[in-house]
């Protein structure tokens, strides 16, 4: 059995990354919105754990079903049909949709398969993170599966946390990028 590279509970409770994001948004006078599928609102929860986040966080939309991705975020049915919910194309449309809906300066969206079983032909741990703002757009594919945490639910929670970390880091990078280009 392969050892799982487990993040300690202390690391998961460390609020430094989301604190950095909230403070950077505040200092730059920017706002954020999130659209989440596989993380189920974890990114929004981490942001709103930080005091002062209400000044910079517009909204978080959890769109777990394809119908809600279409109705709430404007993801095109053709995108879901042709590429699936777990795709770069869907993640990009989710980010664009929540940014347009909220009017936030920065939007980040995540979609993927956190497990415990393959879904829509996508392996556990395949995720897409998309960020859009007026000065930058990027969509990343991450492969976080293939590890064994001992139990499938542990792996699911680990994937969700790693995806939320990656999304928060993308937001922080975009804020820094804007500051460098001013």
N, C-alpha and C positions, 0 to 999 in steps of 0.2 A: 504494500500500500504506500503510495506516494504521500509525503508529508505536505500538508497544506500550509501555505505562507499566511498564517492567520494574523489579522490585525488585532491587537489587544483591545480589551474593553476600554482601557484608559485612552488609547489612541482614538477610538470611536467617540469618546466623550470629550476629546480635546476640541475646543471650539475655535482654535486659532485661525483655521482657514476661513470659516464663515465670518469670523470677526474681521479678518483682513478685508474680505469682500465688502462687508457693510461699511467699514471705515473708508475704503477706497472709493466706493460709490458716493458716499457723503462728501468726501473731500473734493471729488470731481464734479459734484452737482448732477449726478446721473441717477437714473432709475432702472430697475430690473423687473422682469416678469419671467415666469417659468411655465413650461408645458411638460408634463411628466406622464410617462406610461409605466415603464418597468420599475421606476423608483417609487411610484405611488405617493408622491408628495414629500419625499424625504428631503429634497433640495429646498423646497419652500419651508419645511419644518426647521431645517438647520439655519436658514437665513433668519427666520422669525424667532429663533432662540436668542438672537443677539439684540440687546437693548438698543433702541434707536433705529431698528430696521424699518419701522413704519414710515419713516421719512424717505426711504429709498426703494422699498419693495411695493410694487403695484399689485401684483396678483400671482397666484400659482394655480394652474389648471391641471387637474389630474384627469386625463382622458385615456382610460384603460381600454375601452372598447373602440372598435373601428367606427361605429356609429357616432360616438362622441368626438372622435378626431375629426370627422366630417362636419358635424353640426356646430361644434364649439370653436374649432380651429381652422376650418375651411380646407382641410386636407381633401384633395380631389379623390373621388371614388376610383378613378382610373389609376391613380398612384398606388393605392392600396391593392387594387386588382393586379397591376402589372409588376409591382415591386415588393409587396407585402407591407405589413405594419412595421416589421423589423428591417428597415432599409434607410439608406442615406437620404433618399428622396422624401420619404415620410418625415424623417427628423427635420429636414430643411423646411418643409411645408408647415410643420408644427411650430417651429421657431418663428417663421414669418407670420403665421396666424396669430400667435399670442402677442407678438410685438404690435401687429396692426390693431388687434382688439384692445390692448391695454394702453397703447401710446407710450410704453416704456422706451427708454433709450437703448437698452440692451435686452435681448431675449435669449434664453437658452432652453433647449428642448432635448429630451432623452426618450429613446424607444429601444426596446431590445427584449431579449429572452433571459430573464434571471433564473429560470428553471422552476421546478426541479427537473422537467423533461423537455426534450426538443419540442418546438412549436412552429407551425407553418414552414416546416422544413429547415428551420434555423436552429443551430446547436445552442445549448445552454452556454451563456456567457457572451454571445454575439450581441453587441450593443452599438448604437449610433448616438452621437451627441452633436447637436448643431447649435451654433451661436450666430446671431445676426444683430448688427447694429449699423449705424450710418457710415461707419468707417471700416468695417470688417465683417466678413462672413466666412465661416469655416464649419465643415462637418467632418467629424472623425469617426472611424470605425475602431472598436476595441474588441478584442477577444479575451475574455476573462474566464472562460470555462477550462475544462480539462484538469481541474484541481479537485482534490478530494478533501473535504472538510470533516469527514467522518459521517456527516448526515447531510442529506440534500437541503434541508431547510437552513442549515448553517451556511452552506455554499450560496444559497439564494440571498441571505442577508449580507454576506460578504460582497457579492456582486453588486447589490444595490448600493452599499456604502461606497465601494470603489468608483462606481459610476457617478454618484453624487460628488465625490471628491474631484473627479476629472472635470465635471461640469463647473464646479466652483472655481477650479483653477483656470478654465477657459475664460470665465468672466473676469477674473483678476488679470489675466494676460491682456484681455481686450481693453480694460481700463488703463493699464500701463501703456499699451500701444497708442491709445489716444493721447495720453500725456506726452509721449515722446514725439508725436506728430504735430503737436500744437505749436 
